[in-house]
């Protein structure tokens, strides 16, 4: 595990996009996955969403029409996250 006091948390998070990407099959980031990545990632990481072509913002469950993308500055963090996180 990484010493969290030495991690660049202010440069990680929502709408932070980095080179190494994991296009998931889910529409939300579970808090358990976020917490785990905060502990295991050694470099910056982030997440963003890609809306589907059929996105209808006026629907009550509009958020279901998007895909979660996790991205990492480090390829090693991407691999470690894929091996440790279940989405």
Steps between C-alpha positions, in 0.01 A plus 500: 500500500602856432557763768197724437680806639732494195230462236380776264129476595433857390591400144291183503123472482198584288565626148873435527599319181829318453662287230427148627124439494261230615164522321269320740156348447340695788348848529623594850813484713434300819642666811676174591688509168593867547629434850705202381657699216589779741694241699669304222574757228844654524448770236213722387172347385152615422162417357254646256188392318420456134131555420334248270346612172153451648568725804179671612583753769135556585451140617506435874763226452704686235825390665444140383571611143871559553820300536755542776860542383783472751833646392847481644827685461680169563446180303596307813217667695256406222606134513498490880153655511360257242636207701365625833166665421176331407251717313 
